[in-house]
Amino acid sequence: ETGVTQSPTHLIKTRGQQVTLRCSSQSGHNTVSWYQQALGQGPQFIFQYYREEENGRGNFPPRFSGLQFPNYSSELNVNALELDDSALYLCASSLETGGGYGYTFGSGTRLTVV
Amino acid sequence: GQNIDQPTEMTATEGAIVQINCTYQTSGFNGLFWYQQHAGEAPTFLSYNVLDGLEEKGRFSSFLSRSKGYSYLLLKELQMKDSASYLCAVRDPSTDKLIFGTGTRLQVFP
């Protein structure tokens, strides 16, 4: 059983640019959530996708957008990058929503905006 | 508002027992999770409580009191590899999101 894989592992972008981060869900999982984790902080919920539809969103501006594909993999897109977007971006997959156990996190993408 | 509080840092000695507390004030509640996160790595699931009481899993136990908005993670027989950050998270029933605390960085010394 494979876990959650994210790519790339590290990325450096310039302010104003756009970035796409990718996530492959754990086998059998149909729900994916994205979190932003600033240094020394806990993860902050960005949004969740369930069966290719957005199913909940945190307090992030519209320049943060996402997609979930039929194979349940997912993308996080961030437009007009700002310096404060520098963080670890975590993807978590689960089987159905409301599950009691199954949020499996990927190792994250470390994004640095300069 | 949504608020999860846990100590920022704790230290303990190898072989000892440590208790990491978490208090929460959230608009909804559908379970509390504890995760372990080593630096630069993914958070890994440790425990899940949705009913009051103690859940035991090997060296790790987690307790929940919903009326007090309180949980703790108990780590026994500490090992050096237990040095990590421990994240407390409450699931919001309306959005299914996890609301995390800032994490407790635990350092285990020989």
Interface residues (C-beta under 8 A of the other chain):
Chain A: V4 T31 S33 Y35 G40 Q41 G42 P43 Q44 F45 Q48 N55 G56 R57 G58 L90 A92 T97 G98 G100 Y101 Y103 T104 F105 G106 S107 G108
Chain B: I4 N30 G31 F33 Y35 G40 E41 A42 P43 T44 F45 Y48 V50 L87 A89 R91 P93 S94 T95 D96 K97 L98 I99 F100 G101 T102 G103
